[in-house]
Amino acid sequence: MGRTTSSAQDEIDKEQQYVDRVYERLGGMVERAAAVGQEGRQRGLLDYTGEIKEDDYRSLFERDVLVDHAVRRLAVLDAQREGLVFGRLDQREGVVRYVGRIGVRDEEQEPLVLDWRAPAASVFYQATPVRPQGVIRRRVLRCLGQRVTGVEDDLLDPDAAPEDLVVVGDGALMAALTAARGQQMRDIVATIQQEQDLIIRAPSFGATLIGGGPGTGKTVVALHRAAYLLYTERRRISGGGVLVVGPSSVFMSYIERVLPSLGEHEATLRSLGELVDGVAATRRDSSAAAAVKGSLRMRRVLGRAVRDGAPGTPQEFRIYAGGLIRRLDARALDRVRIDVLRRGAQRNRGRAEATRTLLAALWSQGPSGRSRSEFDDEVENSAAFGAFLDAWWPMLSPSVVFGWLADPDRLGSYAKGTLSPAEVSTLLASWDGAKEPSIEDVPLLDEIDSLLGEVPRTGPEREPWDDFGDVPELKSAFDRQVRPEHSVRNDGYAHVLVDEAQDLSPMQWRMVGRRGRHGSWTIVGDPAQSSWPDAPEATSALDAALGRRERRQFTLHTNYRNSAEIFAVAGRVIRQEFPTLELPNAVRTTGISPTHVAAEESSLPSSVGAAVRGLLAEVAGTVGVIVATHRVEQAGDWLDGLDDERVSVVTALASKGLEYDGVVVVEPAEIVAESTTGIRTLYVVLTRATQRLITVGAEGVWSG
Ligand SMILES: Nc1ncnc2c1ncn2[C@@H]1O[C@H](COP(=O)(O)OP(=O)(O)OP(=O)(O)O)[C@@H](O)[C@H]1O
């Protein structure tokens, strides 16, 4: 960059003056939002007793909308007190613009700060030295709270720069990439790169697929895209909801701060184990059980289960009607049930049709001396028929039917001709003694739920204002009418973002697909990191979920996470399986290559302990210890007493999507052996570190 850097402090001081002005204005905005909220509350303080009338309801509704808007605005403004302004553009003809997490205008409504998602701010990310697009200098402001602590400049158009233009720093990107990592992912709003910005701002309709190797920013870019879509299409996307799906609850906690830090609080974040309401599965099945549960063949097995009779189903029905004793035996009853369900009725919704079919069968058993409708009335209104129906066609919940699968006789008959006896045994073993569903059980519960259908409501529909007994509850009308629930919406979202998509089994795709039936999609994945063994089956399930939506595919090419030295080792490993795989380019070097510490079983605890202690001293941020599943507890014991805030033990599968400054990989050969996609899983593990990587254990073929 070659220009003066001596006056960095002067530049920081100047920027501080501007930033102070913005915060002052923000303070005014917070006060106004609070005043609007207060006004809304006043409006709702109705003085009456007795029933709420429609007019009152409307006024309460308006009050709720007003208060809700004010509360959301306050939440956004409050969240943006940290690092509100992060960028400045010096453009031709002396134009200066500031870019921030939200837009702020001065008293005359002139922009003080542009929202990073506004069209006018896109040049902040798109301008390059080759195509400066009118930008002379791009500046990133580093802030701590409301204090400016540094500036990093890129001079994009030296020829157009005025003589007194000061250029400071080595560029913001490198500073961001070398910064220590914490427990949670941070936003990259100040340093989004051009190829990433194109993805973030791609049109919302259809499906956007983001590919690229490890550490290329797929996850972080997809999250910024969600924030961008919420900003540009607030009404459609925010109204219909955004669902972000990731592999595990650990991963969801890792990414959960990113959207709020961008001013967006409304997305629903769920791991694959939490997509069915009331279930929060964290346990993983063995890879053998996961392979069976994820396969599309389970649809058949579950279809049979849902058509089966409940335990204790009556074996016959007898009634004296129309002058005759009429009787349906077990076979006839089964036939009615199976026929009704085969015709496509959902089980909990099929009772009316089953009733019609039963009545027809009873009617056909002999003359009754009355009309068909008189006969039907007589039977239907009898207490015996009502009691029989409740026992024969009970309303079922998914967990009840799911429980039937653990019965060897039932499962054997559902799986006949579809699963092998060994696969049936694998399933039974996975449920033996299990106290709660595994992550791989959740799509089965969801499939059963979709086959059962909702239990029809009985009793009169409730008027919305019936719920309004407790008037002072401020947001209830709004919540009930506009945003009915915070639970997972089974009727689908306006936008669904799926991360680590390469790992979704076909049954998981069906579960996620139901939630994006009518929406647009962003799908993030890297096949080389896949742990689902049957790639073609998963691809066809993805195709089914996306249907005929238009697709746009992007590939990211720069690895921002790993040092070049670390990625060289990981690259050698994955090339064993994919010799011609195109790898991303790791741009940052540390001069320190990964090391291997040879250790036997007996020396493993001390070797791992020493490696972790060494890394804690060398890096400023987090250290991850990655182990095969059976070693998690053991490794926790080895590291007892070390800094819990900085050290975490995770399994290879749970490490997907995460990153640490230093990583210790324990017994890489075991990690390869335990996974059905061995080398690919090891590739994931070896690409989690930003600064230092140590492998401990036996040498092996894994090292290439
Ligand atoms: N433009 C950028 N500026 C600063 N940091 C960035 C940028 N792009 C990516 N990063 C950082 O690189 C790291 C990797 O990003 P991310 O986890 O999104 O990659 P990924 O492609 O999803 O990785 P993987 O597939 O290995 O899980 C993160 O720390 C992220 O913040």
Ligand as a Chemical Component Dictionary entry (heavy atoms), coordinates in Angstrom:
data_LIG
# 
_chem_comp.id                   LIG 
_chem_comp.type                 NON-POLYMER 
_chem_comp.pdbx_formal_charge   0 
_chem_comp.three_letter_code    LIG 
# 
loop_
_chem_comp_atom.comp_id 
_chem_comp_atom.atom_id 
_chem_comp_atom.alt_atom_id 
_chem_comp_atom.type_symbol 
_chem_comp_atom.charge 
_chem_comp_atom.model_Cartn_x 
_chem_comp_atom.model_Cartn_y 
_chem_comp_atom.model_Cartn_z 
_chem_comp_atom.pdbx_ordinal 
LIG N1  N1  N 0 -14.789 -12.758 4.541  1  
LIG C1  C1  C 0 -14.405 -13.226 5.692  2  
LIG N2  N2  N 0 -13.860 -12.422 6.619  3  
LIG C2  C2  C 0 -13.446 -12.904 7.817  4  
LIG N3  N3  N 0 -13.550 -14.186 8.181  5  
LIG C3  C3  C 0 -14.102 -15.038 7.303  6  
LIG C4  C4  C 0 -14.557 -14.612 6.020  7  
LIG N4  N4  N 0 -15.060 -15.685 5.377  8  
LIG C5  C5  C 0 -14.939 -16.732 6.213  9  
LIG N5  N5  N 0 -14.372 -16.336 7.363  10 
LIG C6  C6  C 0 -14.075 -17.168 8.533  11 
LIG O1  O1  O 0 -13.600 -18.423 8.107  12 
LIG C7  C7  C 0 -14.007 -19.433 9.031  13 
LIG C8  C8  C 0 -14.693 -20.553 8.278  14 
LIG O2  O2  O 0 -15.986 -20.141 7.896  15 
LIG P1  P1  P 0 -17.193 -21.177 7.852  16 
LIG O3  O3  O 0 -17.234 -21.961 9.097  17 
LIG O4  O4  O 0 -18.387 -20.425 7.431  18 
LIG O5  O5  O 0 -16.676 -22.098 6.669  19 
LIG P2  P2  P 0 -17.350 -23.409 6.050  20 
LIG O6  O6  O 0 -17.082 -23.333 4.591  21 
LIG O7  O7  O 0 -18.753 -23.506 6.488  22 
LIG O8  O8  O 0 -16.469 -24.516 6.709  23 
LIG P3  P3  P 0 -16.679 -26.101 6.897  24 
LIG O9  O9  O 0 -17.299 -26.646 5.654  25 
LIG O10 O10 O 0 -15.279 -26.589 7.074  26 
LIG O11 O11 O 0 -17.479 -26.269 8.140  27 
LIG C9  C9  C 0 -14.891 -18.738 10.048 28 
LIG O12 O12 O 0 -14.125 -18.381 11.172 29 
LIG C10 C10 C 0 -15.330 -17.497 9.331  30 
LIG O13 O13 O 0 -15.681 -16.469 10.209 31 
# 
loop_
_chem_comp_bond.comp_id 
_chem_comp_bond.atom_id_1 
_chem_comp_bond.atom_id_2 
_chem_comp_bond.value_order 
_chem_comp_bond.pdbx_ordinal 
LIG N1  C1  SING 1  
LIG C1  N2  SING 2  
LIG C1  C4  DOUB 3  
LIG N2  C2  DOUB 4  
LIG C2  N3  SING 5  
LIG N3  C3  DOUB 6  
LIG C3  C4  SING 7  
LIG C3  N5  SING 8  
LIG C4  N4  SING 9  
LIG N4  C5  DOUB 10 
LIG C5  N5  SING 11 
LIG N5  C6  SING 12 
LIG C6  O1  SING 13 
LIG C6  C10 SING 14 
LIG O1  C7  SING 15 
LIG C7  C8  SING 16 
LIG C7  C9  SING 17 
LIG C8  O2  SING 18 
LIG O2  P1  SING 19 
LIG P1  O3  DOUB 20 
LIG P1  O4  SING 21 
LIG P1  O5  SING 22 
LIG O5  P2  SING 23 
LIG P2  O6  DOUB 24 
LIG P2  O7  SING 25 
LIG P2  O8  SING 26 
LIG O8  P3  SING 27 
LIG P3  O9  DOUB 28 
LIG P3  O10 SING 29 
LIG P3  O11 SING 30 
LIG C9  O12 SING 31 
LIG C9  C10 SING 32 
LIG C10 O13 SING 33 
# 
